[in-house]
Amino acid sequence: MKIKSLQSKYIQKSRIFLYPLLGIKRGVSVTPIQTYMAWENIFSFDDNRLMCVYHTREDLEFKNFYKQVLLKNKYFEDFFNLEDGTGVFVFDFSPENETFQKIVNGKYSKLDEKSQGKISNFFKHHYTHHMYVLSYLSPFNFISEYATLLNIDSNILYKVGELCSPPDLINETLCVKKKNTNFESIKDSLTNK
């Protein structure tokens, strides 16, 4: 099956290319509201951090996910409450600096095979999403389809080399303030109930 249309809205690159690298299975009932690669006045794009904003809930399902999946994730670094009642889980991708920076620079097809495999596997059970992701990771296999959809010469796309736009640095920056809350008290309240 071919790609029949192009994405018309901005798609969060941190959600497509970084979130799957956390190893969290797609389809779990607890998913982030949004993801970001920078946090205004806290983390820059050079800091290699992924921020995942979640509704912090008091139910057992969220608490179990929090304890078993988020806190135990090898990239987990910190948690902050936001003023709007949501929470930000910060994941440190410093060990994956090269991968992170390729994503920041929109070089998705240049990601290593292991990272591409994790991203592809994350979407594999959702055919339409998977086709788009494959086109981003292996653009040369899809250039003729994109050239037809864009009504342009395929040589232009060969020169560009990527079929997914680079991250919009404004959309990929979290612009909210954290509450001045002691992390341990939040952690204890979620893990001890």
N, C-alpha and C positions, 0 to 999 in steps of 0.2 A: 504494500500500500504506500502511496506517495503522500507527501505533504501537500495539502490542497489550498492552504491559506497561510498568511504570515501573521505573527503576533502583532496586534495593533497597539497594545498598551505596554508600558514599561513592565518588565518582569524583574523581580528582585534577584539579582545575581547571587547574593549571599544565600538565598533560600534554595536556589537551583544547584549551585556549585559547592558551597561550603557546608550547609546543613547536612547533606547526605554523608559527608566525611565524618560526622560525629558517630556514625554507626547506629543511629536510632532508626528502627524499622518504620517504613511508611505504612500508614494505616492505623497507627496507635491512636487511641482516643484523646491523648493529650498532645496538642500541637501548638507551636508558637503562633502568636498573633502576627508577629513579623520578626524579621532578622535583619541585622545590620553589620557592616564591616568597620564602622567608626562610631564614636560617641563624642559629640561636641564637647570640647574642653576637657575630655577625659582620655579617650583613646583615638589616635590618628590611624590612618590606613597603614602606616609603617609599623604599628604596634602588633599587627597580626592577631587581632581579637575578633571573635564572632560574638555578637550580642543577640540573644534570643529573648524576646519579650513574651511572657506568658501571663494569662489570667491566673493569679494565685488563688487557688480554691482551698477550701477546708475539708473537702470530701476525701474519703479513703483512697479512691482511685488516683487522685492527684498526689497525695502524700506518698503513696507507694511508688509512683512514677518518679517523683522528686528524689526519694531515697535510693531507689534501685537503678535508675537510669541517668538522671542528671548529675547527682552528687558523685556517682561512681564513674562517670565518664572520664577517660584519661585526659581530656582537654579541659575539664572543669576547673575554673579558677576562683570565681566569686559569684555572689548573688547580691542584688540591690533591690529594695522596694522603690517604686516610683510614686510620684505624687498622685497619680490617677488610680492607684490601687493595684496596678499590675506589678510584675517583678521582672528584673533583667538577670538572666543567667549569662555569665561571661565565660567564654571558652578561649583558652590561650593556644593559638595555632603557631607559636614561635618555632616549635620543632618542625613545622611544615611551612617554613618561611617561603621557600621557592614556590610551592603550590599556591599559597595565599597570594603572593605578589603577582603570579601569572593571572589569577582571577581578578585582582584589582586592576591589572593592565589589559584585561579583555583578551588574553591569550589562552582561551579555553582548549583549543586543539593542541596546545603545547603541554598540557598537563601530562604527568607520567601515567603509565598504563594502569598502575594500581589505583590511583585516584579516579581515572576515567572509569575503571571497572566498578568502583563503589558508587559513583554517581549514576552510571547506567543501570546498575542493579537496583538502586533505590526507586527508579521510575519504571522498571521493566514490566510491572503488572498493569500499568496504565498506558495503553498503546499510543494514544495521541501524544501525551506528554513525552513518552519514551522516544518517539520519532523526532520530536523537536530537539530533545537533549542529544540524541545521536547526531543530528545535523550540526549541533554546536561543537561536539567533541570530534567529529570526523567530517569536516565541512566539504572536503573534496568529493565525497560520495554523494553530495546533495546539491552541488553547484548548479547543475543544469535545471533542477526543479526550481531553485530560488531565482535563477536568471529568467525563467519563464514567468514566474509569479511577479517579478519586479519589472518585467519587460525590458531587460537590459542585456548587453553582451556578457556572456559568461566570463570573458577575459577580465572584466572589471572585478568580478568576485574572486577570481584566481589571484589577482594582485592584492586585494584586501586580505584574503586568507582566512577570515573568520566570518561566520554567518549569524553571529549573535553580537549585538552592540556591546561596547564596553560598559562597565557599571556607571550609572549616574551617581556621582559622588554625593550629591545632595540627598537623593532618595536612599542612599546606602548609609546615611549618617543619622544616628539617633539623636534627637534634639530635645530631650527632656531632662529634668533635674531629678537626681536621686534624693530620697529622703535621708536624713541623717539618722539612720537606724543601725543598731548593733547587729551585725550578721548572725552572730551566735544565737541571739535570742530568737531570731526568725527561724534559724536552722533547728533549734531545740523545740520550738513550738510546732514545727511541721513533723519532726521525727518522733516526738514523744507522745503524740496523741493517738 
